[in-house]
Amino acid sequence: MGRSDWGTARSAAIWSSPFNLQADQTRRRPAKEIYEIVTDGRIVMPAFKGVLSAEERWAVAYFVKSFGGDQG
């Protein structure tokens, strides 16, 4: 990551808030999309591939989905 990339990433981290896991917008996401976000990261959320197993990442995705009562 070059110097200018680091500044952009750091700025995004400073000015971006994490997703609200209880917001309708988050709960409406399919479990597969939440799994992909947990796996690859997005905006201020780091990637957890290599940190959590695939089974653990699916557990996180379904845990987030449980906030909305939808297991889809």
C-alpha positions, 0 to 999 in steps of 0.5 A: 500500500503506497503512502497515498493509499494509506492516507485514503484508508486512514481517512475512511477509517476515521470518518466512516462508522461501522455498520449498525448490525440492528439496522433494517438495511443490515438485517435485510442483507442475505446471509451470503452477503454478510458472510462475504463482508466478514470474509473480505472486509468492507470500508472500516471492517477488516477481513476475517479470512485467515482469522476465523474459519469458514464455519465461524464466519457463517456463524457470524453471518447467521448471528447478525441475521438473528437480529432481524429474525430472518435466517435467509 
